[in-house]
Amino acid sequence: MPQTILYDRTGAEIGNVELSESLFGAPINAAVLHQVVLAQLAGRHLGTHDTKTRGEVRGGGRKPYRQKGTGRARQGHRTAPHFRGGGVVFGPHPRSYVQRLPRKMKQLALRGALTSKLGDAALRVIDAFGLEAIKTKDFAGILTAVGAAGRVLVVAPGSDERLHLSSRNLPTVTVIRADSLNVVDLLNADVVVIEQPALARMQEVYG
């Protein structure tokens, strides 16, 4: 069974913690990870872009000029695409970019991402943050003490107002609940810091 060091808020090693074999000892499938990342990023695309067709732009109605006798090509409407201010041909319209993937594929990708972080020594488990007040300096000091630098993903067992408010002024730190893990945030993080009670919640949801 995989193990890692357990830290306290001062950065001292206070023992080892056993990790779930299903979450931190899973196979790493790069192709599945790639597909799930693409699907997740596509789902963030709002798809609200829109262009007007020749039937939606303002104007039109009468012919610009008579059909014959002018020496010019015949024209029916000023809203035609080749006129300035006319409609757009084959332009984008609102649509969904959601890519639906099997649940087992997403689970495999998430477990592979967690396993890769453990294998890269980019995983820290802390017994508790123990924040007594909303103070960014204290929270940043804890992260520094456990060796979390760069882009840090903090996994909390549940909603924690003190933790959230203490971290929001740190641009490279993201706090997420244990039941809301996703592959993109895990792979983007240089270090993943997990509060020990969150491990049980992760096993319950993803194990």
Buried (B, 14 or more C-beta within 10 A) or exposed (E): EBEBEBBBBEBEEEEEBEBBEBBBBBEBBEEBBEBBBEBBEEBEEEBEEEEBBBEEBEEBEEEBEEEEEEEEEEBEBBBBEEBEEBBBEEEEEEEEEEEEBEEEBBBBBBBBBBBBBBEEEBBBBBBEBEBEEBEBEBBBEBBEBBEBEEBBBBBBBEEBEBBBBBBEEBEEBBBBBBBEBBBBBBBEBBBBBBBBEBBEBBBEBBE
